[in-house]
């Protein structure tokens, strides 16, 4: 048996068999006993590989998501026995752990408010809690998961994201129950959400964290730390900021562009791609440089205000009727002198509701480089009600 277990492929096959038995309805206690008898120990990477393999063999990720908590329960004892990583203050995963501690504290506060029937305080704290919990999950999904995917680890992030969304939906249901005022329904919804959140904390700390630490490079952690700081504080900021990556990055080095791509702050685009994007965005853009000269306008399919190429190189004051030039001058002057950075107008035009905004553009040193005009037909947007969560094409 020891020779058999020493074979990683054989161990993976046994893990898959155990989970398949669970999905086919085998008794949970028996499945857990099978795991303890045959394998006993397991690490995060082995769980990731097992889930990845099952999805690759055709198991629906939704089915894995449905039994995600049961999987964790089967492996819980073994995972808890694993050595915990030494997280240093300032490391992105230390911040994730800190946020999880804040989640636990917030849940305790909600427990106290509910048990003492302080429903107004419960509702207020619930709103703060849901907002920050959503940001915590969003950070995980949009900063951490992409790095796992670059290492071809796609199954576990996909499953975990689905569970995050389940928790978000549970929060909405709870808020609805609070508004309805039925104490029994509130308690049921709250306990359901709390249990799911607690399971997710366990997965983040015992599966996700070691998986990331085992997989990512120092350069990738440097990128993540930068993105984490740009993302902002969730719940509260850990005191101190000691950990610094050995590698320093000023750009995303995990993805190398192909062809004649231009390096931008948040990616790489060719001139053709830039022009295609600007031509297809559903808004009109005009750019006037620091000398009041029109340098660019987008030529979309349905422009709101007519522009012709002859205005390129023309002073913007000359592009407006005399009775509105004073307003143009006022906006530009205020922007140049730093008095304001935005101006906003809206009007009705041919049964359409048009929203117009002007933005002062400044470089990293704060120097004025020009003004951007953005116009949008928001008639349809203003008429939207309720929600649309299912795919529905308009064309």
C-alpha positions as a Python dict, from the first residue, in 0.01 Angstrom:
ca = {
    (1, 'X'): (0, 0, 0),
    (2, 'X'): (282, 246, 82),
    (3, 'X'): (430, 202, -266),
    (4, 'X'): (86, 263, -413),
    (5, 'X'): (33, 581, -215),
    (6, 'X'): (378, 706, -309),
    (7, 'X'): (263, 729, -667),
    (8, 'X'): (106, 1073, -719),
    (9, 'X'): (-103, 955, -1013),
    (10, 'X'): (-237, 664, -811),
    (11, 'X'): (-321, 895, -520),
    (12, 'X'): (-504, 1130, -755),
    (13, 'X'): (-703, 839, -896),
    (14, 'X'): (-803, 733, -546),
    (15, 'X'): (-909, 1088, -460),
    (16, 'X'): (-1122, 1110, -773),
    (17, 'X'): (-1283, 776, -696),
    (18, 'X'): (-1370, 888, -342),
    (19, 'X'): (-1529, 1211, -468),
    (20, 'X'): (-1713, 1031, -748),
    (21, 'X'): (-1857, 792, -489),
    (22, 'X'): (-1979, 1094, -294),
    (23, 'X'): (-2143, 1246, -602),
    (24, 'X'): (-2311, 916, -680),
    (25, 'X'): (-2482, 915, -342),
    (26, 'X'): (-2253, 708, -121),
    (27, 'X'): (-2298, 781, 250),
    (28, 'X'): (-2088, 1078, 364),
    (29, 'X'): (-1953, 903, 674),
    (30, 'X'): (-1848, 603, 467),
    (31, 'X'): (-1677, 828, 210),
    (32, 'X'): (-1491, 1008, 487),
    (33, 'X'): (-1389, 676, 641),
    (34, 'X'): (-1264, 556, 300),
    (35, 'X'): (-1050, 869, 270),
    (36, 'X'): (-907, 830, 620),
    (37, 'X'): (-831, 462, 568),
    (38, 'X'): (-677, 495, 222),
    (39, 'X'): (-503, 832, 219),
    (40, 'X'): (-537, 1019, 551),
    (41, 'X'): (-338, 1326, 436),
    (42, 'X'): (-381, 1568, 150),
    (43, 'X'): (-258, 1913, 55),
    (44, 'X'): (-414, 2203, -132),
    (45, 'X'): (-242, 2131, -463),
    (46, 'X'): (-377, 1775, -463),
    (47, 'X'): (-733, 1902, -415),
    (48, 'X'): (-679, 2150, -698),
    (49, 'X'): (-544, 1879, -927),
    (50, 'X'): (-829, 1644, -837),
    (51, 'X'): (-1101, 1904, -910),
    (52, 'X'): (-921, 2007, -1231),
    (53, 'X'): (-905, 1645, -1343),
    (54, 'X'): (-1272, 1577, -1268),
    (55, 'X'): (-1377, 1881, -1473),
    (56, 'X'): (-1142, 1770, -1751),
    (57, 'X'): (-1309, 1430, -1751),
    (58, 'X'): (-1648, 1591, -1802),
    (59, 'X'): (-1788, 1647, -1453),
    (60, 'X'): (-2000, 1961, -1455),
    (61, 'X'): (-1837, 2239, -1246),
    (62, 'X'): (-2185, 2319, -1113),
    (63, 'X'): (-2204, 1969, -966),
    (64, 'X'): (-1869, 2020, -793),
    (65, 'X'): (-1989, 2359, -665),
    (66, 'X'): (-2306, 2200, -526),
    (67, 'X'): (-2103, 1960, -313),
    (68, 'X'): (-1809, 2191, -248),
    (69, 'X'): (-1878, 2214, 126),
    (70, 'X'): (-1914, 1836, 146),
    (71, 'X'): (-1574, 1794, -22),
    (72, 'X'): (-1420, 2027, 234),
    (73, 'X'): (-1586, 1831, 515),
    (74, 'X'): (-1436, 1506, 387),
    (75, 'X'): (-1087, 1657, 379),
    (76, 'X'): (-1124, 1892, 678),
    (77, 'X'): (-938, 1685, 938),
    (78, 'X'): (-643, 1621, 708),
    (79, 'X'): (-624, 1986, 597),
    (80, 'X'): (-635, 2113, 954),
    (81, 'X'): (-340, 1889, 1042),
    (82, 'X'): (-126, 2044, 768),
    (83, 'X'): (136, 2296, 876),
    (84, 'X'): (-3, 2647, 851),
    (85, 'X'): (191, 2892, 632),
    (86, 'X'): (383, 3168, 807),
    (87, 'X'): (213, 3482, 678),
    (88, 'X'): (404, 3806, 727),
    (89, 'X'): (235, 4140, 790),
    (90, 'X'): (212, 4324, 460),
    (91, 'X'): (190, 4012, 244),
    (92, 'X'): (-131, 3999, 34),
    (93, 'X'): (-233, 3667, 192),
    (94, 'X'): (-183, 3811, 539),
    (95, 'X'): (-431, 4080, 434),
    (96, 'X'): (-677, 3814, 318),
    (97, 'X'): (-644, 3639, 656),
    (98, 'X'): (-694, 3973, 835),
    (99, 'X'): (-1011, 4034, 633),
    (100, 'X'): (-1138, 3689, 732),
    (101, 'X'): (-1079, 3776, 1097),
    (102, 'X'): (-1281, 4093, 1041),
    (103, 'X'): (-1557, 3885, 883),
    (104, 'X'): (-1569, 3666, 1196),
    (105, 'X'): (-1588, 3974, 1422),
    (106, 'X'): (-1867, 4125, 1211),
    (107, 'X'): (-2063, 3800, 1230),
    (108, 'X'): (-2029, 3804, 1609),
    (109, 'X'): (-2164, 4159, 1615),
    (110, 'X'): (-2457, 4056, 1396),
    (111, 'X'): (-2521, 3763, 1632),
    (112, 'X'): (-2534, 4000, 1929),
    (113, 'X'): (-2763, 4251, 1757),
    (114, 'X'): (-3003, 3977, 1650),
    (115, 'X'): (-3010, 3797, 1985),
    (116, 'X'): (-3081, 4127, 2167),
    (117, 'X'): (-3348, 4221, 1909),
    (118, 'X'): (-3162, 4537, 1797),
    (119, 'X'): (-3293, 4505, 1441),
    (120, 'X'): (-3208, 4859, 1328),
    (121, 'X'): (-2845, 4806, 1432),
    (122, 'X'): (-2855, 4457, 1275),
    (123, 'X'): (-2975, 4603, 945),
    (124, 'X'): (-2715, 4883, 943),
    (125, 'X'): (-2429, 4645, 1025),
    (126, 'X'): (-2557, 4396, 768),
    (127, 'X'): (-2533, 4659, 496),
    (128, 'X'): (-2170, 4740, 588),
    (129, 'X'): (-2092, 4369, 616),
    (130, 'X'): (-2237, 4278, 277),
    (131, 'X'): (-2056, 4561, 100),
    (132, 'X'): (-1718, 4464, 244),
    (133, 'X'): (-1774, 4091, 205),
    (134, 'X'): (-1848, 4150, -163),
    (135, 'X'): (-1523, 4349, -194),
    (136, 'X'): (-1331, 4073, -17),
    (137, 'X'): (-1461, 3816, -266),
    (138, 'X'): (-1413, 4054, -558),
    (139, 'X'): (-1047, 4101, -461),
    (140, 'X'): (-1000, 3724, -454),
    (141, 'X'): (-1178, 3674, -786),
    (142, 'X'): (-1019, 3960, -978),
    (143, 'X'): (-668, 3972, -833),
    (144, 'X'): (-578, 3623, -705),
    (145, 'X'): (-768, 3392, -940),
    (146, 'X'): (-611, 3526, -1264),
    (147, 'X'): (-267, 3426, -1137),
    (148, 'X'): (-378, 3071, -1066),
    (149, 'X'): (-532, 3055, -1412),
    (150, 'X'): (-198, 3157, -1566),
    (151, 'X'): (-58, 2843, -1407),
    (152, 'X'): (-343, 2641, -1564),
    (153, 'X'): (-530, 2606, -1234),
    (154, 'X'): (-883, 2692, -1344),
    (155, 'X'): (-1113, 2439, -1172),
    (156, 'X'): (-1085, 2545, -805),
    (157, 'X'): (-1115, 2920, -881),
    (158, 'X'): (-1426, 2856, -1092),
    (159, 'X'): (-1587, 2647, -818),
    (160, 'X'): (-1496, 2895, -544),
    (161, 'X'): (-1632, 3190, -746),
    (162, 'X'): (-1964, 3010, -787),
    (163, 'X'): (-1985, 2963, -409),
    (164, 'X'): (-1900, 3332, -359),
    (165, 'X'): (-2198, 3418, -576),
    (166, 'X'): (-2419, 3185, -374),
    (167, 'X'): (-2317, 3374, -61),
    (168, 'X'): (-2391, 3707, -230),
    (169, 'X'): (-2739, 3580, -319),
    (170, 'X'): (-2789, 3463, 39),
    (171, 'X'): (-2708, 3816, 156),
    (172, 'X'): (-2977, 3958, -72),
    (173, 'X'): (-3229, 3706, 58),
    (174, 'X'): (-3139, 3793, 417),
    (175, 'X'): (-3184, 4165, 349),
    (176, 'X'): (-3528, 4092, 201),
    (177, 'X'): (-3624, 3891, 510),
    (178, 'X'): (-3508, 4177, 734),
    (179, 'X'): (-3730, 4420, 544),
    (180, 'X'): (-4023, 4180, 579),
    (181, 'X'): (-3966, 4164, 955),
    (182, 'X'): (-4030, 3792, 1015),
    (183, 'X'): (-3787, 3698, 1295),
    (184, 'X'): (-3800, 3326, 1215),
    (185, 'X'): (-3729, 3378, 847),
    (186, 'X'): (-3448, 3623, 931),
    (187, 'X'): (-3285, 3370, 1165),
    (188, 'X'): (-3303, 3091, 905),
    (189, 'X'): (-3160, 3309, 626),
    (190, 'X'): (-2888, 3448, 851),
    (191, 'X'): (-2776, 3109, 982),
    (192, 'X'): (-2766, 2969, 628),
    (193, 'X'): (-2549, 3257, 507),
    (194, 'X'): (-2323, 3249, 814),
    (195, 'X'): (-2254, 2876, 778),
    (196, 'X'): (-2168, 2919, 411),
    (197, 'X'): (-1933, 3209, 489),
    (198, 'X'): (-1760, 3006, 762),
    (199, 'X'): (-1702, 2723, 515),
    (200, 'X'): (-1555, 2970, 268),
    (201, 'X'): (-1317, 3108, 530),
    (202, 'X'): (-1195, 2752, 590),
    (203, 'X'): (-1141, 2697, 216),
    (204, 'X'): (-958, 3027, 172),
    (205, 'X'): (-720, 2960, 459),
    (206, 'X'): (-664, 2584, 415),
    (207, 'X'): (-691, 2537, 39),
    (208, 'X'): (-658, 2867, -148),
    (209, 'X'): (-376, 3022, 58),
    (210, 'X'): (-135, 2726, 47),
    (211, 'X'): (-222, 2669, -320),
    (212, 'X'): (-124, 3027, -404),
    (213, 'X'): (192, 3020, -192),
    (214, 'X'): (304, 2696, -356),
    (215, 'X'): (230, 2816, -708),
    (216, 'X'): (312, 3185, -756),
    (217, 'X'): (650, 3343, -818),
    (218, 'X'): (807, 3635, -633),
    (219, 'X'): (745, 3857, -936),
    (220, 'X'): (376, 3765, -933),
    (221, 'X'): (348, 3844, -561),
    (222, 'X'): (503, 4184, -636),
    (223, 'X'): (230, 4247, -891),
    (224, 'X'): (-41, 4127, -654),
    (225, 'X'): (81, 4351, -372),
    (226, 'X'): (64, 4651, -605),
    (227, 'X'): (-285, 4558, -725),
    (228, 'X'): (-397, 4490, -368),
    (229, 'X'): (-291, 4840, -261),
    (230, 'X'): (-469, 4993, -561),
    (231, 'X'): (-785, 4794, -478),
    (232, 'X'): (-815, 4964, -140),
    (233, 'X'): (-904, 4871, 216),
    (234, 'X'): (-1164, 4601, 290),
    (235, 'X'): (-1319, 4612, 639),
    (236, 'X'): (-1004, 4761, 795),
    (237, 'X'): (-634, 4793, 718),
    (238, 'X'): (-389, 4570, 907),
    (239, 'X'): (-150, 4779, 1118),
    (240, 'X'): (197, 4799, 968),
    (241, 'X'): (330, 4707, 625),
    (242, 'X'): (653, 4510, 673),
    (243, 'X'): (661, 4254, 392),
    (244, 'X'): (807, 4370, 64),
    (245, 'X'): (865, 4143, -237),
    (246, 'X'): (1223, 4078, -341),
    (247, 'X'): (1120, 4141, -699),
    (248, 'X'): (998, 4488, -792),
    (249, 'X'): (754, 4538, -1075),
    (250, 'X'): (632, 4848, -1254),
    (251, 'X'): (413, 4666, -1502),
    (252, 'X'): (232, 4338, -1549),
    (253, 'X'): (507, 4093, -1647),
    (254, 'X'): (292, 3778, -1646),
    (255, 'X'): (155, 3853, -1992),
    (256, 'X'): (377, 3942, -2285),
    (257, 'X'): (214, 4118, -2582),
    (258, 'X'): (254, 4001, -2938),
    (259, 'X'): (302, 4215, -3247),
    (260, 'X'): (326, 4593, -3240),
    (261, 'X'): (132, 4640, -2916),
    (262, 'X'): (165, 4957, -2711),
    (263, 'X'): (232, 4919, -2339),
    (264, 'X'): (-47, 5093, -2146),
    (265, 'X'): (-103, 5132, -1771),
    (266, 'X'): (-336, 4833, -1759),
    (267, 'X'): (-248, 4617, -2057),
    (268, 'X'): (-127, 4610, -2417),
    (269, 'X'): (-312, 4718, -2732),
    (270, 'X'): (-216, 4768, -3094),
    (271, 'X'): (-309, 5090, -3270),
    (272, 'X'): (-567, 4895, -3470),
    (273, 'X'): (-724, 4761, -3150),
    (274, 'X'): (-729, 5107, -2992),
    (275, 'X'): (-900, 5255, -3296),
    (276, 'X'): (-1152, 4968, -3311),
    (277, 'X'): (-1238, 5010, -2942),
    (278, 'X'): (-1284, 5386, -2971),
    (279, 'X'): (-1494, 5345, -3284),
    (280, 'X'): (-1730, 5099, -3116),
    (281, 'X'): (-1781, 5235, -2765),
    (282, 'X'): (-2144, 5351, -2723),
    (283, 'X'): (-2048, 5709, -2636),
    (284, 'X'): (-1908, 6007, -2825),
    (285, 'X'): (-1564, 6131, -2724),
    (286, 'X'): (-1388, 6451, -2826),
    (287, 'X'): (-1043, 6549, -2700),
    (288, 'X'): (-914, 6908, -2689),
    (289, 'X'): (-549, 6957, -2594),
    (290, 'X'): (-402, 7208, -2345),
    (291, 'X'): (-389, 7475, -2618),
    (292, 'X'): (-763, 7438, -2691),
    (293, 'X'): (-699, 7258, -3019),
    (294, 'X'): (-928, 6971, -3122),
    (295, 'X'): (-705, 6665, -3157),
    (296, 'X'): (-947, 6373, -3178),
    (297, 'X'): (-1308, 6264, -3190),
    (298, 'X'): (-1456, 5915, -3196),
    (299, 'X'): (-1657, 5821, -3502),
    (300, 'X'): (-1912, 5572, -3375),
    (301, 'X'): (-2198, 5414, -3564),
    (302, 'X'): (-2456, 5660, -3434),
    (303, 'X'): (-2299, 5988, -3328),
    (304, 'X'): (-2517, 6222, -3126),
    (305, 'X'): (-2355, 6542, -3248),
    (306, 'X'): (-2212, 6559, -3597),
    (307, 'X'): (-1834, 6589, -3623),
    (308, 'X'): (-1629, 6616, -3942),
    (309, 'X'): (-1255, 6562, -3988),
    (310, 'X'): (-1216, 6928, -4079),
    (311, 'X'): (-1238, 7024, -3711),
    (312, 'X'): (-914, 6840, -3631),
    (313, 'X'): (-653, 7107, -3562),
    (314, 'X'): (-917, 7375, -3514),
    (315, 'X'): (-954, 7582, -3196),
    (316, 'X'): (-1246, 7447, -3000),
    (317, 'X'): (-1387, 7798, -2950),
    (318, 'X'): (-1438, 7818, -3327),
    (319, 'X'): (-1641, 7497, -3323),
    (320, 'X'): (-1922, 7654, -3117),
    (321, 'X'): (-2181, 7921, -3200),
    (322, 'X'): (-2090, 8268, -3069),
    (323, 'X'): (-2359, 8271, -2799),
    (324, 'X'): (-2210, 7961, -2627),
    (325, 'X'): (-1839, 8041, -2658),
    (326, 'X'): (-1837, 8216, -2320),
    (327, 'X'): (-1943, 7890, -2152),
    (328, 'X'): (-1670, 7696, -2333),
    (329, 'X'): (-1414, 7954, -2221),
    (330, 'X'): (-1538, 7936, -1863),
    (331, 'X'): (-1505, 7556, -1848),
    (332, 'X'): (-1158, 7554, -2003),
    (333, 'X'): (-1035, 7834, -1777),
    (334, 'X'): (-1164, 7663, -1462),
    (335, 'X'): (-1007, 7335, -1570),
    (336, 'X'): (-670, 7494, -1650),
    (337, 'X'): (-656, 7677, -1317),
    (338, 'X'): (-760, 7370, -1117),
    (339, 'X'): (-1084, 7523, -989),
    (340, 'X'): (-1288, 7230, -1118),
    (341, 'X'): (-1230, 6898, -1294),
    (342, 'X'): (-1576, 6810, -1427),
    (343, 'X'): (-1877, 6982, -1578),
    (344, 'X'): (-2208, 6815, -1656),
    (345, 'X'): (-2513, 6894, -1870),
    (346, 'X'): (-2819, 6709, -1993),
    (347, 'X'): (-3085, 6794, -2250),
    (348, 'X'): (-3368, 6647, -2453),
    (349, 'X'): (-3300, 6624, -2825),
    (350, 'X'): (-3535, 6467, -3080),
    (351, 'X'): (-3708, 6257, -2810),
    (352, 'X'): (-3372, 6144, -2676),
    (353, 'X'): (-3223, 6226, -2335),
    (354, 'X'): (-2859, 6328, -2384),
    (355, 'X'): (-2603, 6335, -2105),
    (356, 'X'): (-2289, 6547, -2166),
    (357, 'X'): (-1983, 6558, -1942),
    (358, 'X'): (-1652, 6740, -1960),
    (359, 'X'): (-1343, 6609, -1781),
    (360, 'X'): (-1016, 6790, -1714),
    (361, 'X'): (-730, 6553, -1799),
    (362, 'X'): (-411, 6587, -1596),
    (363, 'X'): (-81, 6396, -1601),
    (364, 'X'): (74, 6221, -1301),
    (365, 'X'): (222, 6551, -1183),
    (366, 'X'): (-121, 6715, -1196),
    (367, 'X'): (-46, 6931, -1500),
    (368, 'X'): (-341, 7005, -1727),
    (369, 'X'): (-309, 6826, -2064),
    (370, 'X'): (-652, 6886, -2210),
    (371, 'X'): (-1027, 6834, -2185),
    (372, 'X'): (-1235, 6534, -2284),
    (373, 'X'): (-1601, 6571, -2380),
    (374, 'X'): (-1817, 6260, -2337),
    (375, 'X'): (-2173, 6253, -2474),
    (376, 'X'): (-2415, 5964, -2431),
    (377, 'X'): (-2773, 5887, -2524),
    (378, 'X'): (-2911, 5760, -2192),
    (379, 'X'): (-3276, 5737, -2296),
    (380, 'X'): (-3283, 5359, -2269),
    (381, 'X'): (-3076, 5354, -1950),
    (382, 'X'): (-3318, 5592, -1775),
    (383, 'X'): (-3609, 5361, -1851),
    (384, 'X'): (-3454, 5047, -1700),
    (385, 'X'): (-3632, 4887, -1404),
    (386, 'X'): (-3578, 4579, -1192),
    (387, 'X'): (-3301, 4340, -1298),
    (388, 'X'): (-3200, 4137, -1601),
    (389, 'X'): (-2979, 3844, -1510),
    (390, 'X'): (-3052, 3616, -1805),
    (391, 'X'): (-2899, 3654, -2148),
    (392, 'X'): (-3123, 3840, -2392),
    (393, 'X'): (-2998, 3989, -2719),
    (394, 'X'): (-3142, 4311, -2857),
    (395, 'X'): (-3015, 4275, -3215),
}
